[in-house]
Amino acid sequence: MKRRTTHRCYICFRPLDLCYCEAIPRVANQTEVLILQHVAERFHPFNTARIVRHGLQRCRIVVGHNRDFANGGLPVAPDAVLLYPEEDTRSNVRSHVGVRPSQLIVVDGTWHQAKTIVRDCRQLQTLPRLRLTPAQPGQYRIRREPTPLSLSTVEATVQALSRLEPETPGLDQLLAAFETMVTAQMTRRSREQGTRQKLRSGGVYNKYPRALFLPASQLVVAYGEAPPKSQEGGSDVLQPVNWVAQRLGTNERFEQVLQHAVDLPHRVREHMQLAGITPDRCSTRTHFEQEWRTFLKPKDVLVVYHARTAQLLQGATGPRVRTLVLKSICGKTPAASGSLDEVLRVLGVKALDAWGPTRAHHRLAMAVALAAHLRFCAHNA
């Protein structure tokens, strides 16, 4: 069976029936816009930097990876201003005030890509920043954004230019072209999803694993800390240093610090918040395994954020334990699958108070909050 060929516009890279190029105006902007685009965005079908590039008369795009930008040599003007959305309260980060700059630098990529580009590129780190305070949520409904107030590249650029040169006509028409693209895609997606829905048989289980529908008393959320690789003696087997767990339904708790914690360098123990640990408060590996097997019931599901956490228990749990990795579920939500802190922030979930003093206790509190949130979402989907 031959695959259907999709004919595309080679300016906006959308299928011809979804081409929005005619809606893009030509705007005589006064401030040059330099877009530093992560290479992964170059051919993304919903990238909005193309609208900016084809709409503004004074605009250029430099495409590269973090290391390319970090090498320097970017055409940055002496009075350039960096448009960067993240709030940064460090005293060495300057905010732009006063005279209009000759150049506005925009970083185009996902939230994570933009942060790492700025982090790795010294040319950008010392630039004054133009901060935006969106009054309403962005309209980028066809891609996941880290927060409701996150803006697409075209929305952020238009808002910045409107502040720098409010007298320039046509900027609002760039947003009209953007809305044309979004509306057309949402209309098509709605039609396609209606067709696919008839073929789906898994229902809510396609998004949420069945383990989340078990009684809460069968879900044991755990977090473990392991020594740095340089401290593992060359062994390929991961060894837990500190292991804490909590049963969702009853809040029954488990905590064990293993003997080799006292042999770790002081800086490592400080990082794990185990600096004051003494040998008399630690367990042997054998005692830890016995206690853990007593705590974990045959029908329990071990809930962890990272798969690596479960790997710390190799050989400690007897028969293979059913495991649920929360990070894999988050990849199907607007939070995607970033760090545990980032996922909670994006989902608007507040971590519970930790019931112990160590770093593992604090991370467990976050994992418990996330597990409870996902379980609530699954039951109300």
Contacts in CASP RR format, 6 or more apart in sequence:
PFRMAT RR
TARGET T0000
AUTHOR 0000-0000-0000
METHOD contacts of the structure
MODEL  1
MKRRTTHRCYICFRPLDLCYCEAIPRVANQTEVLILQHVAERFHPFNTAR
IVRHGLQRCRIVVGHNRDFANGGLPVAPDAVLLYPEEDTRSNVRSHVGVR
PSQLIVVDGTWHQAKTIVRDCRQLQTLPRLRLTPAQPGQYRIRREPTPLS
LSTVEATVQALSRLEPETPGLDQLLAAFETMVTAQMTRRSREQGTRQKLR
SGGVYNKYPRALFLPASQLVVAYGEAPPKSQEGGSDVLQPVNWVAQRLGT
NERFEQVLQHAVDLPHRVREHMQLAGITPDRCSTRTHFEQEWRTFLKPKD
VLVVYHARTAQLLQGATGPRVRTLVLKSICGKTPAASGSLDEVLRVLGVK
ALDAWGPTRAHHRLAMAVALAAHLRFCAHNA
6 15 0 8 1.000
7 15 0 8 1.000
7 16 0 8 1.000
8 14 0 8 1.000
8 15 0 8 1.000
8 16 0 8 1.000
9 15 0 8 1.000
9 16 0 8 1.000
9 19 0 8 1.000
9 21 0 8 1.000
11 19 0 8 1.000
11 21 0 8 1.000
11 50 0 8 1.000
11 54 0 8 1.000
12 19 0 8 1.000
12 20 0 8 1.000
12 21 0 8 1.000
12 50 0 8 1.000
12 51 0 8 1.000
12 54 0 8 1.000
12 181 0 8 1.000
13 43 0 8 1.000
13 45 0 8 1.000
13 47 0 8 1.000
13 50 0 8 1.000
14 20 0 8 1.000
14 45 0 8 1.000
14 181 0 8 1.000
18 181 0 8 1.000
18 184 0 8 1.000
18 185 0 8 1.000
18 188 0 8 1.000
20 51 0 8 1.000
20 177 0 8 1.000
20 180 0 8 1.000
20 181 0 8 1.000
20 184 0 8 1.000
21 54 0 8 1.000
23 173 0 8 1.000
23 176 0 8 1.000
23 177 0 8 1.000
23 180 0 8 1.000
24 51 0 8 1.000
24 54 0 8 1.000
24 55 0 8 1.000
24 174 0 8 1.000
24 177 0 8 1.000
25 55 0 8 1.000
25 170 0 8 1.000
25 173 0 8 1.000
25 174 0 8 1.000
25 177 0 8 1.000
26 55 0 8 1.000
26 57 0 8 1.000
27 55 0 8 1.000
27 56 0 8 1.000
27 57 0 8 1.000
27 168 0 8 1.000
27 169 0 8 1.000
27 170 0 8 1.000
27 171 0 8 1.000
27 173 0 8 1.000
27 174 0 8 1.000
28 57 0 8 1.000
28 168 0 8 1.000
29 56 0 8 1.000
29 57 0 8 1.000
29 58 0 8 1.000
29 59 0 8 1.000
29 161 0 8 1.000
29 165 0 8 1.000
29 168 0 8 1.000
29 171 0 8 1.000
30 58 0 8 1.000
30 100 0 8 1.000
30 165 0 8 1.000
30 168 0 8 1.000
31 58 0 8 1.000
31 100 0 8 1.000
31 101 0 8 1.000
31 102 0 8 1.000
31 103 0 8 1.000
31 104 0 8 1.000
31 161 0 8 1.000
31 164 0 8 1.000
31 165 0 8 1.000
32 58 0 8 1.000
32 59 0 8 1.000
32 60 0 8 1.000
32 77 0 8 1.000
32 102 0 8 1.000
32 103 0 8 1.000
32 104 0 8 1.000
33 52 0 8 1.000
33 56 0 8 1.000
33 58 0 8 1.000
33 59 0 8 1.000
33 60 0 8 1.000
33 103 0 8 1.000
33 104 0 8 1.000
33 106 0 8 1.000
33 157 0 8 1.000
33 161 0 8 1.000
34 59 0 8 1.000
34 60 0 8 1.000
34 62 0 8 1.000
34 74 0 8 1.000
34 75 0 8 1.000
34 76 0 8 1.000
34 80 0 8 1.000
34 103 0 8 1.000
34 104 0 8 1.000
34 105 0 8 1.000
34 106 0 8 1.000
35 49 0 8 1.000
35 52 0 8 1.000
35 53 0 8 1.000
35 59 0 8 1.000
35 60 0 8 1.000
35 61 0 8 1.000
35 62 0 8 1.000
35 105 0 8 1.000
35 106 0 8 1.000
35 107 0 8 1.000
35 108 0 8 1.000
35 153 0 8 1.000
36 62 0 8 1.000
36 64 0 8 1.000
36 69 0 8 1.000
36 74 0 8 1.000
36 105 0 8 1.000
36 106 0 8 1.000
36 107 0 8 1.000
36 108 0 8 1.000
36 117 0 8 1.000
36 121 0 8 1.000
36 124 0 8 1.000
37 47 0 8 1.000
37 49 0 8 1.000
37 61 0 8 1.000
37 62 0 8 1.000
37 63 0 8 1.000
37 64 0 8 1.000
37 108 0 8 1.000
37 109 0 8 1.000
38 63 0 8 1.000
38 64 0 8 1.000
38 65 0 8 1.000
38 66 0 8 1.000
38 107 0 8 1.000
38 108 0 8 1.000
38 109 0 8 1.000
38 110 0 8 1.000
38 113 0 8 1.000
38 114 0 8 1.000
38 117 0 8 1.000
39 63 0 8 1.000
39 64 0 8 1.000
39 65 0 8 1.000
40 109 0 8 1.000
40 110 0 8 1.000
40 113 0 8 1.000
41 47 0 8 1.000
41 49 0 8 1.000
41 108 0 8 1.000
41 109 0 8 1.000
41 110 0 8 1.000
41 113 0 8 1.000
42 63 0 8 1.000
46 142 0 8 1.000
46 143 0 8 1.000
46 181 0 8 1.000
46 185 0 8 1.000
47 108 0 8 1.000
47 153 0 8 1.000
48 140 0 8 1.000
48 152 0 8 1.000
48 153 0 8 1.000
48 154 0 8 1.000
48 155 0 8 1.000
48 178 0 8 1.000
48 181 0 8 1.000
49 61 0 8 1.000
49 106 0 8 1.000
49 108 0 8 1.000
49 153 0 8 1.000
49 154 0 8 1.000
51 154 0 8 1.000
51 174 0 8 1.000
51 177 0 8 1.000
51 178 0 8 1.000
51 181 0 8 1.000
52 59 0 8 1.000
52 106 0 8 1.000
52 153 0 8 1.000
52 154 0 8 1.000
52 157 0 8 1.000
52 174 0 8 1.000
53 59 0 8 1.000
53 60 0 8 1.000
53 61 0 8 1.000
55 174 0 8 1.000
55 177 0 8 1.000
56 157 0 8 1.000
56 174 0 8 1.000
60 75 0 8 1.000
61 108 0 8 1.000
62 69 0 8 1.000
62 74 0 8 1.000
62 75 0 8 1.000
66 113 0 8 1.000
66 116 0 8 1.000
66 117 0 8 1.000
66 120 0 8 1.000
66 121 0 8 1.000
67 120 0 8 1.000
69 117 0 8 1.000
69 120 0 8 1.000
69 121 0 8 1.000
69 123 0 8 1.000
69 124 0 8 1.000
70 120 0 8 1.000
70 121 0 8 1.000
70 122 0 8 1.000
72 121 0 8 1.000
72 122 0 8 1.000
72 123 0 8 1.000
73 123 0 8 1.000
74 121 0 8 1.000
74 123 0 8 1.000
76 103 0 8 1.000
76 105 0 8 1.000
76 123 0 8 1.000
76 124 0 8 1.000
76 127 0 8 1.000
77 101 0 8 1.000
77 102 0 8 1.000
77 103 0 8 1.000
79 99 0 8 1.000
79 101 0 8 1.000
79 102 0 8 1.000
79 103 0 8 1.000
80 101 0 8 1.000
80 102 0 8 1.000
80 103 0 8 1.000
80 104 0 8 1.000
80 105 0 8 1.000
80 127 0 8 1.000
81 96 0 8 1.000
81 101 0 8 1.000
81 103 0 8 1.000
81 104 0 8 1.000
81 105 0 8 1.000
81 127 0 8 1.000
81 128 0 8 1.000
81 129 0 8 1.000
81 130 0 8 1.000
82 105 0 8 1.000
82 107 0 8 1.000
82 118 0 8 1.000
82 124 0 8 1.000
82 127 0 8 1.000
82 128 0 8 1.000
82 129 0 8 1.000
82 130 0 8 1.000
83 104 0 8 1.000
83 105 0 8 1.000
83 106 0 8 1.000
83 107 0 8 1.000
83 129 0 8 1.000
83 130 0 8 1.000
83 132 0 8 1.000
83 156 0 8 1.000
83 157 0 8 1.000
83 160 0 8 1.000
84 107 0 8 1.000
84 114 0 8 1.000
84 118 0 8 1.000
84 129 0 8 1.000
84 130 0 8 1.000
84 131 0 8 1.000
85 114 0 8 1.000
85 131 0 8 1.000
85 132 0 8 1.000
85 150 0 8 1.000
85 151 0 8 1.000
85 156 0 8 1.000
86 115 0 8 1.000
87 131 0 8 1.000
88 129 0 8 1.000
93 129 0 8 1.000
94 127 0 8 1.000
94 128 0 8 1.000
94 129 0 8 1.000
95 128 0 8 1.000
95 129 0 8 1.000
95 130 0 8 1.000
95 131 0 8 1.000
96 128 0 8 1.000
96 129 0 8 1.000
96 130 0 8 1.000
96 131 0 8 1.000
97 128 0 8 1.000
100 164 0 8 1.000
100 165 0 8 1.000
101 164 0 8 1.000
104 130 0 8 1.000
104 157 0 8 1.000
104 160 0 8 1.000
104 161 0 8 1.000
104 164 0 8 1.000
105 124 0 8 1.000
105 127 0 8 1.000
106 153 0 8 1.000
106 156 0 8 1.000
106 157 0 8 1.000
106 160 0 8 1.000
107 113 0 8 1.000
107 114 0 8 1.000
107 117 0 8 1.000
107 118 0 8 1.000
107 124 0 8 1.000
108 114 0 8 1.000
108 153 0 8 1.000
109 117 0 8 1.000
109 153 0 8 1.000
111 145 0 8 1.000
111 146 0 8 1.000
111 150 0 8 1.000
112 338 0 8 1.000
117 124 0 8 1.000
118 124 0 8 1.000
118 125 0 8 1.000
119 125 0 8 1.000
130 160 0 8 1.000
130 163 0 8 1.000
130 164 0 8 1.000
132 151 0 8 1.000
132 156 0 8 1.000
132 159 0 8 1.000
132 160 0 8 1.000
134 149 0 8 1.000
134 151 0 8 1.000
134 159 0 8 1.000
136 149 0 8 1.000
137 148 0 8 1.000
137 149 0 8 1.000
138 145 0 8 1.000
138 148 0 8 1.000
138 149 0 8 1.000
138 150 0 8 1.000
138 151 0 8 1.000
138 152 0 8 1.000
138 155 0 8 1.000
139 152 0 8 1.000
139 155 0 8 1.000
139 178 0 8 1.000
139 179 0 8 1.000
139 182 0 8 1.000
140 150 0 8 1.000
140 151 0 8 1.000
140 152 0 8 1.000
140 155 0 8 1.000
140 182 0 8 1.000
141 182 0 8 1.000
141 186 0 8 1.000
142 182 0 8 1.000
142 185 0 8 1.000
142 186 0 8 1.000
142 189 0 8 1.000
143 152 0 8 1.000
144 334 0 8 1.000
144 336 0 8 1.000
145 334 0 8 1.000
146 335 0 8 1.000
146 342 0 8 1.000
146 345 0 8 1.000
146 346 0 8 1.000
147 345 0 8 1.000
147 346 0 8 1.000
151 159 0 8 1.000
152 178 0 8 1.000
154 174 0 8 1.000
154 175 0 8 1.000
154 178 0 8 1.000
155 175 0 8 1.000
155 178 0 8 1.000
157 174 0 8 1.000
158 171 0 8 1.000
158 172 0 8 1.000
158 174 0 8 1.000
158 175 0 8 1.000
161 168 0 8 1.000
161 171 0 8 1.000
162 171 0 8 1.000
200 206 0 8 1.000
204 378 0 8 1.000
204 381 0 8 1.000
207 329 0 8 1.000
207 332 0 8 1.000
207 378 0 8 1.000
207 381 0 8 1.000
208 329 0 8 1.000
208 374 0 8 1.000
208 377 0 8 1.000
208 378 0 8 1.000
208 381 0 8 1.000
209 324 0 8 1.000
209 329 0 8 1.000
211 219 0 8 1.000
211 301 0 8 1.000
211 303 0 8 1.000
211 322 0 8 1.000
211 324 0 8 1.000
212 219 0 8 1.000
212 324 0 8 1.000
212 329 0 8 1.000
212 374 0 8 1.000
212 375 0 8 1.000
212 378 0 8 1.000
212 379 0 8 1.000
213 378 0 8 1.000
213 379 0 8 1.000
214 301 0 8 1.000
215 249 0 8 1.000
216 247 0 8 1.000
216 248 0 8 1.000
216 249 0 8 1.000
216 375 0 8 1.000
217 247 0 8 1.000
217 248 0 8 1.000
217 249 0 8 1.000
217 250 0 8 1.000
218 297 0 8 1.000
218 299 0 8 1.000
218 300 0 8 1.000
218 301 0 8 1.000
219 247 0 8 1.000
219 248 0 8 1.000
219 249 0 8 1.000
219 300 0 8 1.000
219 301 0 8 1.000
219 303 0 8 1.000
219 324 0 8 1.000
219 371 0 8 1.000
219 375 0 8 1.000
220 245 0 8 1.000
220 246 0 8 1.000
220 247 0 8 1.000
220 248 0 8 1.000
220 295 0 8 1.000
220 296 0 8 1.000
220 300 0 8 1.000
220 301 0 8 1.000
220 302 0 8 1.000
220 303 0 8 1.000
221 245 0 8 1.000
221 246 0 8 1.000
221 247 0 8 1.000
221 248 0 8 1.000
221 303 0 8 1.000
221 304 0 8 1.000
221 364 0 8 1.000
221 367 0 8 1.000
221 368 0 8 1.000
221 371 0 8 1.000
222 243 0 8 1.000
222 244 0 8 1.000
222 245 0 8 1.000
222 246 0 8 1.000
222 254 0 8 1.000
222 302 0 8 1.000
222 303 0 8 1.000
222 304 0 8 1.000
222 309 0 8 1.000
222 364 0 8 1.000
222 367 0 8 1.000
223 243 0 8 1.000
223 244 0 8 1.000
223 245 0 8 1.000
223 304 0 8 1.000
223 305 0 8 1.000
223 309 0 8 1.000
223 360 0 8 1.000
223 363 0 8 1.000
223 364 0 8 1.000
223 367 0 8 1.000
224 240 0 8 1.000
224 241 0 8 1.000
224 242 0 8 1.000
224 243 0 8 1.000
224 244 0 8 1.000
224 309 0 8 1.000
224 312 0 8 1.000
224 360 0 8 1.000
224 363 0 8 1.000
225 240 0 8 1.000
225 241 0 8 1.000
225 242 0 8 1.000
225 243 0 8 1.000
225 272 0 8 1.000
225 358 0 8 1.000
225 359 0 8 1.000
225 360 0 8 1.000
226 232 0 8 1.000
226 238 0 8 1.000
226 239 0 8 1.000
226 240 0 8 1.000
226 241 0 8 1.000
226 308 0 8 1.000
226 312 0 8 1.000
227 239 0 8 1.000
227 241 0 8 1.000
227 260 0 8 1.000
227 264 0 8 1.000
227 268 0 8 1.000
228 268 0 8 1.000
231 264 0 8 1.000
231 265 0 8 1.000
231 268 0 8 1.000
232 238 0 8 1.000
232 239 0 8 1.000
237 314 0 8 1.000
238 308 0 8 1.000
238 311 0 8 1.000
238 312 0 8 1.000
238 314 0 8 1.000
239 258 0 8 1.000
239 260 0 8 1.000
239 285 0 8 1.000
239 312 0 8 1.000
240 258 0 8 1.000
240 288 0 8 1.000
240 312 0 8 1.000
240 313 0 8 1.000
240 316 0 8 1.000
241 257 0 8 1.000
241 258 0 8 1.000
241 260 0 8 1.000
241 261 0 8 1.000
241 264 0 8 1.000
241 272 0 8 1.000
241 274 0 8 1.000
242 255 0 8 1.000
242 256 0 8 1.000
242 257 0 8 1.000
242 258 0 8 1.000
242 261 0 8 1.000
242 272 0 8 1.000
242 274 0 8 1.000
242 358 0 8 1.000
242 359 0 8 1.000
242 360 0 8 1.000
243 254 0 8 1.000
243 255 0 8 1.000
243 256 0 8 1.000
243 258 0 8 1.000
243 288 0 8 1.000
243 292 0 8 1.000
243 312 0 8 1.000
243 360 0 8 1.000
244 253 0 8 1.000
244 254 0 8 1.000
244 255 0 8 1.000
244 256 0 8 1.000
244 356 0 8 1.000
244 358 0 8 1.000
244 360 0 8 1.000
244 361 0 8 1.000
244 364 0 8 1.000
245 253 0 8 1.000
245 254 0 8 1.000
245 255 0 8 1.000
245 295 0 8 1.000
245 364 0 8 1.000
246 252 0 8 1.000
246 253 0 8 1.000
246 254 0 8 1.000
246 355 0 8 1.000
246 364 0 8 1.000
246 368 0 8 1.000
247 253 0 8 1.000
247 300 0 8 1.000
248 303 0 8 1.000
248 368 0 8 1.000
248 371 0 8 1.000
248 372 0 8 1.000
248 375 0 8 1.000
252 295 0 8 1.000
253 355 0 8 1.000
254 291 0 8 1.000
254 292 0 8 1.000
254 295 0 8 1.000
255 356 0 8 1.000
255 361 0 8 1.000
256 283 0 8 1.000
256 287 0 8 1.000
256 288 0 8 1.000
256 291 0 8 1.000
256 292 0 8 1.000
257 274 0 8 1.000
257 277 0 8 1.000
257 281 0 8 1.000
257 282 0 8 1.000
257 283 0 8 1.000
257 358 0 8 1.000
258 282 0 8 1.000
258 283 0 8 1.000
258 284 0 8 1.000
258 285 0 8 1.000
258 288 0 8 1.000
259 279 0 8 1.000
259 282 0 8 1.000
259 283 0 8 1.000
259 284 0 8 1.000
259 285 0 8 1.000
261 269 0 8 1.000
261 272 0 8 1.000
261 274 0 8 1.000
261 277 0 8 1.000
261 282 0 8 1.000
262 277 0 8 1.000
262 278 0 8 1.000
262 279 0 8 1.000
262 282 0 8 1.000
264 272 0 8 1.000
264 274 0 8 1.000
266 275 0 8 1.000
269 275 0 8 1.000
269 276 0 8 1.000
269 277 0 8 1.000
271 359 0 8 1.000
272 358 0 8 1.000
272 359 0 8 1.000
272 360 0 8 1.000
273 357 0 8 1.000
273 358 0 8 1.000
273 359 0 8 1.000
273 362 0 8 1.000
274 358 0 8 1.000
274 359 0 8 1.000
283 291 0 8 1.000
285 316 0 8 1.000
288 316 0 8 1.000
289 315 0 8 1.000
289 316 0 8 1.000
289 317 0 8 1.000
292 313 0 8 1.000
292 316 0 8 1.000
292 317 0 8 1.000
293 316 0 8 1.000
293 317 0 8 1.000
293 318 0 8 1.000
296 302 0 8 1.000
296 317 0 8 1.000
296 321 0 8 1.000
298 319 0 8 1.000
300 321 0 8 1.000
300 322 0 8 1.000
301 321 0 8 1.000
301 322 0 8 1.000
301 323 0 8 1.000
301 324 0 8 1.000
302 310 0 8 1.000
302 313 0 8 1.000
302 317 0 8 1.000
302 321 0 8 1.000
302 322 0 8 1.000
302 323 0 8 1.000
302 324 0 8 1.000
303 323 0 8 1.000
303 324 0 8 1.000
303 326 0 8 1.000
303 367 0 8 1.000
303 371 0 8 1.000
304 310 0 8 1.000
304 323 0 8 1.000
304 324 0 8 1.000
304 325 0 8 1.000
304 326 0 8 1.000
304 367 0 8 1.000
305 325 0 8 1.000
305 326 0 8 1.000
305 327 0 8 1.000
305 340 0 8 1.000
305 363 0 8 1.000
305 367 0 8 1.000
305 370 0 8 1.000
306 325 0 8 1.000
306 327 0 8 1.000
307 323 0 8 1.000
307 325 0 8 1.000
307 327 0 8 1.000
310 323 0 8 1.000
310 325 0 8 1.000
313 321 0 8 1.000
326 367 0 8 1.000
326 370 0 8 1.000
326 371 0 8 1.000
326 374 0 8 1.000
327 337 0 8 1.000
327 338 0 8 1.000
327 343 0 8 1.000
328 337 0 8 1.000
329 374 0 8 1.000
330 336 0 8 1.000
330 337 0 8 1.000
330 338 0 8 1.000
330 343 0 8 1.000
330 370 0 8 1.000
330 374 0 8 1.000
331 337 0 8 1.000
333 347 0 8 1.000
334 346 0 8 1.000
334 347 0 8 1.000
335 342 0 8 1.000
335 343 0 8 1.000
335 346 0 8 1.000
335 347 0 8 1.000
336 343 0 8 1.000
336 346 0 8 1.000
337 343 0 8 1.000
340 363 0 8 1.000
340 366 0 8 1.000
340 367 0 8 1.000
340 370 0 8 1.000
341 366 0 8 1.000
343 370 0 8 1.000
344 350 0 8 1.000
344 351 0 8 1.000
344 366 0 8 1.000
344 369 0 8 1.000
344 370 0 8 1.000
347 370 0 8 1.000
347 373 0 8 1.000
349 369 0 8 1.000
349 370 0 8 1.000
349 373 0 8 1.000
350 369 0 8 1.000
351 362 0 8 1.000
351 365 0 8 1.000
351 366 0 8 1.000
351 369 0 8 1.000
352 365 0 8 1.000
352 368 0 8 1.000
352 369 0 8 1.000
353 365 0 8 1.000
354 361 0 8 1.000
354 362 0 8 1.000
354 364 0 8 1.000
354 365 0 8 1.000
355 361 0 8 1.000
355 365 0 8 1.000
END
